[in-house]
């Protein structure tokens, strides 16, 4: 088993949350090649200031993988055991590296079996999942026009970033404008990335109730009963048992799973199954990575049984990559039939 790495840097239009933006995104592409010439691709792209590690950490970890140990891991009897064994070759402190290695392993194993990555993970060939369109800051002056465009493209769930300094009133006004325009034809999610205080959230309660928010991700302070809580970055560094304890303690109604920051496909799978048994909404999402990581996350989303809108609507950074068309149609993620992750090796390693 051989492992090759290649660094990539692209512009990242629209990659931002309430407190910072990322005008460029750096990724470390991974290619595994087995003794028979079979190959698989992965991508490590820790998000600076959000992920627990940096790109150099991911590179060092991936370079430490023992080829013989990896080959043995991929010989496990079922795909989830193989992915878990591959991921455990790396420390949990480098989640993006784990995700990249598991993604490349999934791609390679699916290609060996002449099937797609979603199918190998158990998804049916005609499965699809609705997607949530990330519209950016709720205070954006182009919010309504962006929402009209997304609605025309088939999206029926919108996510807004809130919590920018001094923008609370404008953010509430923007969200209210969307609710008034689209009524109950629209599901609305908010994400503060931990930026709001309990006092600020208390002042929002009457407005939140009127907005009929589907999920409020990582508000920061204590969220009242006006909107269902979803946990996201709070899950970083937690194993499945501790993640379950966290959402139980906070009375969360949803979990957002980012394989780049949580430690790969197999870990997210185990957390998702616990969340589903507890009746929580499960959402797979991205960190503005490239198309290889996006497709690996999409394969996971298609394989999970929940039908909530997933956080994988194509983002601006993907436009900077050479890539085949993404499997998205009318605001929904579609299963694909191409082998593996469906991304050509010659585009990743020209």
SEMIDO-882934 format. One record per residue (C-alpha): residue number from 1; residue in three letters; chain; x, y, z. Coordinates in steps of 0.2 Angstrom, whole numbers, always signed. Layout:
% residues N
@k->NUM	r->ALA	c->A	px->X	py->Y	pz->Z
...
This chain:
% residues 350
@k->1	r->UNK	c->A	px->+0	py->+0	pz->+0
@k->2	r->UNK	c->A	px->+7	py->+17	pz->-5
@k->3	r->UNK	c->A	px->+1	py->+34	pz->+1
@k->4	r->UNK	c->A	px->+4	py->+50	pz->-9
@k->5	r->UNK	c->A	px->+0	py->+68	pz->-3
@k->6	r->UNK	c->A	px->-2	py->+84	pz->-13
@k->7	r->UNK	c->A	px->-6	py->+101	pz->-6
@k->8	r->UNK	c->A	px->-19	py->+113	pz->-14
@k->9	r->UNK	c->A	px->-24	py->+131	pz->-11
@k->10	r->UNK	c->A	px->-40	py->+138	pz->-19
@k->11	r->UNK	c->A	px->-51	py->+154	pz->-17
@k->12	r->UNK	c->A	px->-66	py->+151	pz->-6
@k->13	r->UNK	c->A	px->-80	py->+163	pz->-10
@k->14	r->UNK	c->A	px->-93	py->+164	pz->+4
@k->15	r->UNK	c->A	px->-83	py->+154	pz->+17
@k->16	r->UNK	c->A	px->-88	py->+163	pz->+33
@k->17	r->UNK	c->A	px->-97	py->+163	pz->+49
@k->18	r->UNK	c->A	px->-103	py->+177	pz->+61
@k->19	r->UNK	c->A	px->-85	py->+181	pz->+67
@k->20	r->UNK	c->A	px->-73	py->+177	pz->+53
@k->21	r->UNK	c->A	px->-71	py->+172	pz->+35
@k->22	r->UNK	c->A	px->-59	py->+161	pz->+25
@k->23	r->UNK	c->A	px->-55	py->+169	pz->+8
@k->24	r->UNK	c->A	px->-44	py->+154	pz->+4
@k->25	r->UNK	c->A	px->-45	py->+136	pz->+8
@k->26	r->UNK	c->A	px->-30	py->+124	pz->+9
@k->27	r->UNK	c->A	px->-32	py->+105	pz->+7
@k->28	r->UNK	c->A	px->-20	py->+91	pz->+8
@k->29	r->UNK	c->A	px->-25	py->+77	pz->-5
@k->30	r->UNK	c->A	px->-22	py->+59	pz->-1
@k->31	r->UNK	c->A	px->-20	py->+45	pz->-14
@k->32	r->UNK	c->A	px->-19	py->+27	pz->-8
@k->33	r->UNK	c->A	px->-13	py->+14	pz->-21
@k->34	r->UNK	c->A	px->-14	py->-5	pz->-17
@k->35	r->UNK	c->A	px->-3	py->-19	pz->-24
@k->36	r->UNK	c->A	px->-14	py->-22	pz->-39
@k->37	r->UNK	c->A	px->-15	py->-3	pz->-44
@k->38	r->UNK	c->A	px->-32	py->+0	pz->-36
@k->39	r->UNK	c->A	px->-33	py->+18	pz->-29
@k->40	r->UNK	c->A	px->-43	py->+29	pz->-18
@k->41	r->UNK	c->A	px->-44	py->+48	pz->-14
@k->42	r->UNK	c->A	px->-46	py->+58	pz->+2
@k->43	r->UNK	c->A	px->-44	py->+76	pz->+7
@k->44	r->UNK	c->A	px->-38	py->+84	pz->+24
@k->45	r->UNK	c->A	px->-44	py->+102	pz->+25
@k->46	r->UNK	c->A	px->-44	py->+108	pz->+43
@k->47	r->UNK	c->A	px->-53	py->+125	pz->+45
@k->48	r->UNK	c->A	px->-41	py->+138	pz->+53
@k->49	r->UNK	c->A	px->-48	py->+144	pz->+70
@k->50	r->UNK	c->A	px->-62	py->+131	pz->+70
@k->51	r->UNK	c->A	px->-53	py->+114	pz->+68
@k->52	r->UNK	c->A	px->-42	py->+108	pz->+83
@k->53	r->UNK	c->A	px->-27	py->+105	pz->+72
@k->54	r->UNK	c->A	px->-19	py->+113	pz->+57
@k->55	r->UNK	c->A	px->-13	py->+107	pz->+40
@k->56	r->UNK	c->A	px->+4	py->+103	pz->+45
@k->57	r->UNK	c->A	px->-2	py->+92	pz->+59
@k->58	r->UNK	c->A	px->-13	py->+83	pz->+47
@k->59	r->UNK	c->A	px->+2	py->+81	pz->+35
@k->60	r->UNK	c->A	px->+13	py->+74	pz->+49
@k->61	r->UNK	c->A	px->+0	py->+62	pz->+54
@k->62	r->UNK	c->A	px->-3	py->+55	pz->+37
@k->63	r->UNK	c->A	px->+15	py->+53	pz->+33
@k->64	r->UNK	c->A	px->+17	py->+42	pz->+49
@k->65	r->UNK	c->A	px->+4	py->+29	pz->+43
@k->66	r->UNK	c->A	px->+12	py->+12	pz->+41
@k->67	r->UNK	c->A	px->+8	py->+4	pz->+24
@k->68	r->UNK	c->A	px->+7	py->-13	pz->+31
@k->69	r->UNK	c->A	px->-5	py->-8	pz->+45
@k->70	r->UNK	c->A	px->-16	py->+1	pz->+33
@k->71	r->UNK	c->A	px->-17	py->-14	pz->+21
@k->72	r->UNK	c->A	px->-22	py->-25	pz->+36
@k->73	r->UNK	c->A	px->-35	py->-13	pz->+41
@k->74	r->UNK	c->A	px->-43	py->-13	pz->+24
@k->75	r->UNK	c->A	px->-44	py->-32	pz->+25
@k->76	r->UNK	c->A	px->-58	py->-31	pz->+38
@k->77	r->UNK	c->A	px->-74	py->-41	pz->+35
@k->78	r->UNK	c->A	px->-86	py->-26	pz->+32
@k->79	r->UNK	c->A	px->-83	py->-8	pz->+26
@k->80	r->UNK	c->A	px->-87	py->+0	pz->+43
@k->81	r->UNK	c->A	px->-75	py->-10	pz->+52
@k->82	r->UNK	c->A	px->-62	py->-7	pz->+39
@k->83	r->UNK	c->A	px->-65	py->+12	pz->+39
@k->84	r->UNK	c->A	px->-64	py->+12	pz->+58
@k->85	r->UNK	c->A	px->-48	py->+2	pz->+58
@k->86	r->UNK	c->A	px->-40	py->+14	pz->+46
@k->87	r->UNK	c->A	px->-45	py->+29	pz->+56
@k->88	r->UNK	c->A	px->-38	py->+22	pz->+72
@k->89	r->UNK	c->A	px->-21	py->+22	pz->+64
@k->90	r->UNK	c->A	px->-21	py->+40	pz->+67
@k->91	r->UNK	c->A	px->-23	py->+50	pz->+84
@k->92	r->UNK	c->A	px->-40	py->+58	pz->+87
@k->93	r->UNK	c->A	px->-31	py->+75	pz->+89
@k->94	r->UNK	c->A	px->-30	py->+76	pz->+70
@k->95	r->UNK	c->A	px->-48	py->+73	pz->+64
@k->96	r->UNK	c->A	px->-46	py->+80	pz->+47
@k->97	r->UNK	c->A	px->-32	py->+67	pz->+44
@k->98	r->UNK	c->A	px->-43	py->+53	pz->+50
@k->99	r->UNK	c->A	px->-57	py->+59	pz->+38
@k->100	r->UNK	c->A	px->-45	py->+60	pz->+24
@k->101	r->UNK	c->A	px->-38	py->+42	pz->+27
@k->102	r->UNK	c->A	px->-55	py->+35	pz->+29
@k->103	r->UNK	c->A	px->-62	py->+43	pz->+13
@k->104	r->UNK	c->A	px->-47	py->+37	pz->+3
@k->105	r->UNK	c->A	px->-50	py->+19	pz->+10
@k->106	r->UNK	c->A	px->-69	py->+21	pz->+6
@k->107	r->UNK	c->A	px->-65	py->+26	pz->-12
@k->108	r->UNK	c->A	px->-53	py->+12	pz->-14
@k->109	r->UNK	c->A	px->-64	py->-1	pz->-7
@k->110	r->UNK	c->A	px->-79	py->+4	pz->-17
@k->111	r->UNK	c->A	px->-69	py->+4	pz->-33
@k->112	r->UNK	c->A	px->-62	py->-13	pz->-29
@k->113	r->UNK	c->A	px->-80	py->-19	pz->-29
@k->114	r->UNK	c->A	px->-86	py->-9	pz->-44
@k->115	r->UNK	c->A	px->-99	py->+1	pz->-34
@k->116	r->UNK	c->A	px->-102	py->+19	pz->-28
@k->117	r->UNK	c->A	px->-96	py->+25	pz->-11
@k->118	r->UNK	c->A	px->-114	py->+28	pz->-5
@k->119	r->UNK	c->A	px->-119	py->+10	pz->-11
@k->120	r->UNK	c->A	px->-105	py->+2	pz->-1
@k->121	r->UNK	c->A	px->-110	py->+11	pz->+14
@k->122	r->UNK	c->A	px->-128	py->+4	pz->+12
@k->123	r->UNK	c->A	px->-137	py->+18	pz->+3
@k->124	r->UNK	c->A	px->-150	py->+12	pz->-10
@k->125	r->UNK	c->A	px->-147	py->+17	pz->-28
@k->126	r->UNK	c->A	px->-161	py->+29	pz->-29
@k->127	r->UNK	c->A	px->-159	py->+38	pz->-12
@k->128	r->UNK	c->A	px->-159	py->+57	pz->-11
@k->129	r->UNK	c->A	px->-158	py->+69	pz->+3
@k->130	r->UNK	c->A	px->-165	py->+87	pz->+3
@k->131	r->UNK	c->A	px->-151	py->+100	pz->+6
@k->132	r->UNK	c->A	px->-151	py->+116	pz->+17
@k->133	r->UNK	c->A	px->-145	py->+131	pz->+7
@k->134	r->UNK	c->A	px->-132	py->+142	pz->+17
@k->135	r->UNK	c->A	px->-137	py->+160	pz->+13
@k->136	r->UNK	c->A	px->-123	py->+168	pz->+24
@k->137	r->UNK	c->A	px->-126	py->+182	pz->+36
@k->138	r->UNK	c->A	px->-144	py->+185	pz->+41
@k->139	r->UNK	c->A	px->-140	py->+204	pz->+40
@k->140	r->UNK	c->A	px->-134	py->+203	pz->+22
@k->141	r->UNK	c->A	px->-141	py->+217	pz->+11
@k->142	r->UNK	c->A	px->-143	py->+203	pz->-3
@k->143	r->UNK	c->A	px->-152	py->+191	pz->+8
@k->144	r->UNK	c->A	px->-169	py->+191	pz->+0
@k->145	r->UNK	c->A	px->-162	py->+190	pz->-18
@k->146	r->UNK	c->A	px->-151	py->+176	pz->-13
@k->147	r->UNK	c->A	px->-166	py->+167	pz->-5
@k->148	r->UNK	c->A	px->-177	py->+169	pz->-20
@k->149	r->UNK	c->A	px->-163	py->+162	pz->-31
@k->150	r->UNK	c->A	px->-161	py->+147	pz->-19
@k->151	r->UNK	c->A	px->-179	py->+144	pz->-18
@k->152	r->UNK	c->A	px->-181	py->+144	pz->-37
@k->153	r->UNK	c->A	px->-167	py->+131	pz->-38
@k->154	r->UNK	c->A	px->-177	py->+120	pz->-27
@k->155	r->UNK	c->A	px->-171	py->+123	pz->-9
@k->156	r->UNK	c->A	px->-184	py->+123	pz->+4
@k->157	r->UNK	c->A	px->-172	py->+124	pz->+19
@k->158	r->UNK	c->A	px->-162	py->+140	pz->+22
@k->159	r->UNK	c->A	px->-148	py->+142	pz->+35
@k->160	r->UNK	c->A	px->-143	py->+159	pz->+41
@k->161	r->UNK	c->A	px->-127	py->+164	pz->+51
@k->162	r->UNK	c->A	px->-131	py->+176	pz->+66
@k->163	r->UNK	c->A	px->-121	py->+183	pz->+80
@k->164	r->UNK	c->A	px->-111	py->+196	pz->+71
@k->165	r->UNK	c->A	px->-106	py->+211	pz->+83
@k->166	r->UNK	c->A	px->-119	py->+224	pz->+83
@k->167	r->UNK	c->A	px->-130	py->+216	pz->+70
@k->168	r->UNK	c->A	px->-143	py->+208	pz->+81
@k->169	r->UNK	c->A	px->-158	py->+219	pz->+76
@k->170	r->UNK	c->A	px->-153	py->+218	pz->+57
@k->171	r->UNK	c->A	px->-151	py->+199	pz->+59
@k->172	r->UNK	c->A	px->-168	py->+197	pz->+66
@k->173	r->UNK	c->A	px->-176	py->+208	pz->+53
@k->174	r->UNK	c->A	px->-167	py->+198	pz->+39
@k->175	r->UNK	c->A	px->-174	py->+181	pz->+46
@k->176	r->UNK	c->A	px->-191	py->+189	pz->+48
@k->177	r->UNK	c->A	px->-191	py->+195	pz->+30
@k->178	r->UNK	c->A	px->-188	py->+177	pz->+24
@k->179	r->UNK	c->A	px->-202	py->+170	pz->+35
@k->180	r->UNK	c->A	px->-214	py->+183	pz->+29
@k->181	r->UNK	c->A	px->-209	py->+180	pz->+11
@k->182	r->UNK	c->A	px->-210	py->+161	pz->+10
@k->183	r->UNK	c->A	px->-221	py->+157	pz->+24
@k->184	r->UNK	c->A	px->-222	py->+139	pz->+29
@k->185	r->UNK	c->A	px->-215	py->+133	pz->+13
@k->186	r->UNK	c->A	px->-198	py->+136	pz->+20
@k->187	r->UNK	c->A	px->-189	py->+128	pz->+35
@k->188	r->UNK	c->A	px->-177	py->+140	pz->+43
@k->189	r->UNK	c->A	px->-161	py->+137	pz->+53
@k->190	r->UNK	c->A	px->-150	py->+148	pz->+62
@k->191	r->UNK	c->A	px->-131	py->+146	pz->+67
@k->192	r->UNK	c->A	px->-122	py->+158	pz->+79
@k->193	r->UNK	c->A	px->-106	py->+147	pz->+81
@k->194	r->UNK	c->A	px->-106	py->+151	pz->+99
@k->195	r->UNK	c->A	px->-106	py->+170	pz->+97
@k->196	r->UNK	c->A	px->-122	py->+175	pz->+107
@k->197	r->UNK	c->A	px->-124	py->+177	pz->+126
@k->198	r->UNK	c->A	px->-138	py->+171	pz->+137
@k->199	r->UNK	c->A	px->-144	py->+189	pz->+139
@k->200	r->UNK	c->A	px->-144	py->+192	pz->+120
@k->201	r->UNK	c->A	px->-154	py->+175	pz->+117
@k->202	r->UNK	c->A	px->-167	py->+180	pz->+130
@k->203	r->UNK	c->A	px->-170	py->+196	pz->+121
@k->204	r->UNK	c->A	px->-173	py->+186	pz->+105
@k->205	r->UNK	c->A	px->-185	py->+174	pz->+112
@k->206	r->UNK	c->A	px->-202	py->+183	pz->+107
@k->207	r->UNK	c->A	px->-195	py->+185	pz->+89
@k->208	r->UNK	c->A	px->-188	py->+167	pz->+88
@k->209	r->UNK	c->A	px->-205	py->+160	pz->+92
@k->210	r->UNK	c->A	px->-212	py->+170	pz->+78
@k->211	r->UNK	c->A	px->-199	py->+164	pz->+66
@k->212	r->UNK	c->A	px->-203	py->+146	pz->+69
@k->213	r->UNK	c->A	px->-185	py->+141	pz->+68
@k->214	r->UNK	c->A	px->-182	py->+122	pz->+64
@k->215	r->UNK	c->A	px->-165	py->+121	pz->+72
@k->216	r->UNK	c->A	px->-153	py->+134	pz->+81
@k->217	r->UNK	c->A	px->-135	py->+128	pz->+80
@k->218	r->UNK	c->A	px->-123	py->+132	pz->+93
@k->219	r->UNK	c->A	px->-131	py->+148	pz->+100
@k->220	r->UNK	c->A	px->-117	py->+151	pz->+113
@k->221	r->UNK	c->A	px->-127	py->+155	pz->+129
@k->222	r->UNK	c->A	px->-142	py->+146	pz->+136
@k->223	r->UNK	c->A	px->-156	py->+144	pz->+123
@k->224	r->UNK	c->A	px->-174	py->+145	pz->+129
@k->225	r->UNK	c->A	px->-189	py->+135	pz->+123
@k->226	r->UNK	c->A	px->-192	py->+146	pz->+108
@k->227	r->UNK	c->A	px->-181	py->+136	pz->+96
@k->228	r->UNK	c->A	px->-174	py->+119	pz->+96
@k->229	r->UNK	c->A	px->-155	py->+117	pz->+100
@k->230	r->UNK	c->A	px->-143	py->+108	pz->+88
@k->231	r->UNK	c->A	px->-125	py->+104	pz->+94
@k->232	r->UNK	c->A	px->-111	py->+106	pz->+81
@k->233	r->UNK	c->A	px->-93	py->+111	pz->+86
@k->234	r->UNK	c->A	px->-97	py->+107	pz->+105
@k->235	r->UNK	c->A	px->-95	py->+89	pz->+99
@k->236	r->UNK	c->A	px->-77	py->+91	pz->+94
@k->237	r->UNK	c->A	px->-65	py->+80	pz->+104
@k->238	r->UNK	c->A	px->-79	py->+69	pz->+111
@k->239	r->UNK	c->A	px->-81	py->+50	pz->+109
@k->240	r->UNK	c->A	px->-99	py->+44	pz->+105
@k->241	r->UNK	c->A	px->-103	py->+41	pz->+123
@k->242	r->UNK	c->A	px->-98	py->+58	pz->+129
@k->243	r->UNK	c->A	px->-107	py->+66	pz->+114
@k->244	r->UNK	c->A	px->-123	py->+58	pz->+119
@k->245	r->UNK	c->A	px->-121	py->+64	pz->+137
@k->246	r->UNK	c->A	px->-118	py->+82	pz->+130
@k->247	r->UNK	c->A	px->-134	py->+82	pz->+120
@k->248	r->UNK	c->A	px->-144	py->+74	pz->+134
@k->249	r->UNK	c->A	px->-138	py->+87	pz->+146
@k->250	r->UNK	c->A	px->-142	py->+102	pz->+135
@k->251	r->UNK	c->A	px->-159	py->+94	pz->+129
@k->252	r->UNK	c->A	px->-153	py->+96	pz->+111
@k->253	r->UNK	c->A	px->-165	py->+92	pz->+97
@k->254	r->UNK	c->A	px->-152	py->+90	pz->+83
@k->255	r->UNK	c->A	px->-134	py->+86	pz->+79
@k->256	r->UNK	c->A	px->-123	py->+93	pz->+65
@k->257	r->UNK	c->A	px->-109	py->+81	pz->+60
@k->258	r->UNK	c->A	px->-94	py->+88	pz->+51
@k->259	r->UNK	c->A	px->-82	py->+73	pz->+48
@k->260	r->UNK	c->A	px->-67	py->+85	pz->+45
@k->261	r->UNK	c->A	px->-68	py->+91	pz->+63
@k->262	r->UNK	c->A	px->-76	py->+76	pz->+72
@k->263	r->UNK	c->A	px->-63	py->+63	pz->+66
@k->264	r->UNK	c->A	px->-70	py->+54	pz->+50
@k->265	r->UNK	c->A	px->-84	py->+44	pz->+43
@k->266	r->UNK	c->A	px->-84	py->+30	pz->+55
@k->267	r->UNK	c->A	px->-85	py->+41	pz->+71
@k->268	r->UNK	c->A	px->-99	py->+51	pz->+63
@k->269	r->UNK	c->A	px->-108	py->+35	pz->+59
@k->270	r->UNK	c->A	px->-108	py->+29	pz->+77
@k->271	r->UNK	c->A	px->-113	py->+46	pz->+84
@k->272	r->UNK	c->A	px->-127	py->+48	pz->+71
@k->273	r->UNK	c->A	px->-134	py->+31	pz->+75
@k->274	r->UNK	c->A	px->-135	py->+35	pz->+94
@k->275	r->UNK	c->A	px->-143	py->+52	pz->+89
@k->276	r->UNK	c->A	px->-156	py->+43	pz->+79
@k->277	r->UNK	c->A	px->-160	py->+31	pz->+93
@k->278	r->UNK	c->A	px->-163	py->+46	pz->+104
@k->279	r->UNK	c->A	px->-175	py->+54	pz->+91
@k->280	r->UNK	c->A	px->-163	py->+69	pz->+86
@k->281	r->UNK	c->A	px->-162	py->+77	pz->+69
@k->282	r->UNK	c->A	px->-145	py->+72	pz->+61
@k->283	r->UNK	c->A	px->-137	py->+83	pz->+49
@k->284	r->UNK	c->A	px->-120	py->+80	pz->+39
@k->285	r->UNK	c->A	px->-111	py->+96	pz->+35
@k->286	r->UNK	c->A	px->-95	py->+103	pz->+27
@k->287	r->UNK	c->A	px->-81	py->+114	pz->+32
@k->288	r->UNK	c->A	px->-79	py->+123	pz->+15
@k->289	r->UNK	c->A	px->-68	py->+108	pz->+9
@k->290	r->UNK	c->A	px->-65	py->+103	pz->-9
@k->291	r->UNK	c->A	px->-75	py->+91	pz->-19
@k->292	r->UNK	c->A	px->-67	py->+75	pz->-13
@k->293	r->UNK	c->A	px->-71	py->+78	pz->+6
@k->294	r->UNK	c->A	px->-88	py->+85	pz->+0
@k->295	r->UNK	c->A	px->-92	py->+68	pz->-9
@k->296	r->UNK	c->A	px->-86	py->+58	pz->+6
@k->297	r->UNK	c->A	px->-98	py->+68	pz->+17
@k->298	r->UNK	c->A	px->-111	py->+66	pz->+4
@k->299	r->UNK	c->A	px->-109	py->+47	pz->+4
@k->300	r->UNK	c->A	px->-112	py->+47	pz->+23
@k->301	r->UNK	c->A	px->-127	py->+58	pz->+22
@k->302	r->UNK	c->A	px->-135	py->+46	pz->+9
@k->303	r->UNK	c->A	px->-131	py->+31	pz->+19
@k->304	r->UNK	c->A	px->-139	py->+37	pz->+35
@k->305	r->UNK	c->A	px->-158	py->+34	pz->+37
@k->306	r->UNK	c->A	px->-163	py->+51	pz->+43
@k->307	r->UNK	c->A	px->-172	py->+62	pz->+30
@k->308	r->UNK	c->A	px->-168	py->+80	pz->+37
@k->309	r->UNK	c->A	px->-161	py->+93	pz->+25
@k->310	r->UNK	c->A	px->-142	py->+90	pz->+25
@k->311	r->UNK	c->A	px->-129	py->+104	pz->+26
@k->312	r->UNK	c->A	px->-121	py->+100	pz->+10
@k->313	r->UNK	c->A	px->-128	py->+112	pz->-3
@k->314	r->UNK	c->A	px->-113	py->+117	pz->-14
@k->315	r->UNK	c->A	px->-103	py->+131	pz->-7
@k->316	r->UNK	c->A	px->-93	py->+144	pz->-16
@k->317	r->UNK	c->A	px->-76	py->+136	pz->-13
@k->318	r->UNK	c->A	px->-81	py->+122	pz->-24
@k->319	r->UNK	c->A	px->-81	py->+133	pz->-39
@k->320	r->UNK	c->A	px->-62	py->+134	pz->-38
@k->321	r->UNK	c->A	px->-59	py->+116	pz->-41
@k->322	r->UNK	c->A	px->-58	py->+106	pz->-57
@k->323	r->UNK	c->A	px->-72	py->+94	pz->-54
@k->324	r->UNK	c->A	px->-86	py->+84	pz->-63
@k->325	r->UNK	c->A	px->-104	py->+90	pz->-59
@k->326	r->UNK	c->A	px->-109	py->+87	pz->-41
@k->327	r->UNK	c->A	px->-124	py->+75	pz->-39
@k->328	r->UNK	c->A	px->-136	py->+89	pz->-34
@k->329	r->UNK	c->A	px->-153	py->+92	pz->-42
@k->330	r->UNK	c->A	px->-167	py->+104	pz->-38
@k->331	r->UNK	c->A	px->-160	py->+107	pz->-20
@k->332	r->UNK	c->A	px->-158	py->+88	pz->-17
@k->333	r->UNK	c->A	px->-142	py->+77	pz->-15
@k->334	r->UNK	c->A	px->-143	py->+62	pz->-27
@k->335	r->UNK	c->A	px->-135	py->+45	pz->-26
@k->336	r->UNK	c->A	px->-122	py->+42	pz->-40
@k->337	r->UNK	c->A	px->-118	py->+27	pz->-49
@k->338	r->UNK	c->A	px->-99	py->+31	pz->-53
@k->339	r->UNK	c->A	px->-87	py->+20	pz->-44
@k->340	r->UNK	c->A	px->-81	py->+26	pz->-27
@k->341	r->UNK	c->A	px->-82	py->+44	pz->-23
@k->342	r->UNK	c->A	px->-84	py->+48	pz->-42
@k->343	r->UNK	c->A	px->-69	py->+60	pz->-42
@k->344	r->UNK	c->A	px->-56	py->+57	pz->-56
@k->345	r->UNK	c->A	px->-38	py->+53	pz->-50
@k->346	r->UNK	c->A	px->-30	py->+64	pz->-64
@k->347	r->UNK	c->A	px->-39	py->+79	pz->-57
@k->348	r->UNK	c->A	px->-32	py->+77	pz->-40
@k->349	r->UNK	c->A	px->-15	py->+71	pz->-45
@k->350	r->UNK	c->A	px->-12	py->+78	pz->-62
